[in-house]
């Protein structure tokens, strides 16, 4: 999956999750919207326009980075003790 595809999927998940979780009007809706155009994967001409507030873009970027980190960790065989020595099996057995 390309970066654009991951971002588009994350946008869909972020917007549908926010709509389902909070049916009341959000005070962030009064914030200025920032629109970006994303290229569709596999197409030279198809583009999708996505408009979110600055806070929503930050949340989307944070979720995307967390997802990418989780995929990298799972591909590497789990957590990396060098990144978090407290979570290593040796440290957990010592406690």
C-alpha positions, 0 to 999 in steps of 0.5 A: 500500500502506498503512502497516499493509500494509507493517508486516504484510509486513515482519513476515512477511519478518522472521519467516520470514527469521529462522526460515530463517537460524537454526534454533538456539534464539535467546537473545532468546526468553527476552526478554519478548514485546511484542504489538501488534494490527494492523488488516487493510487494507480491513477494519473488524473484522479484526485480527492480533495480532503478538508479538515481542521488543523487539529484533525490533520495533526491527529490524522498524522499522529495516527498514521505515524503510530500505525506505521510504527506498529507495522514496522514493529510487527514486521521486525518480530515485535517490540524493539528493546533498543527503543524501550529497554523497560519492555524487553523480556530481560527487564520484565523477568528481573522485576 
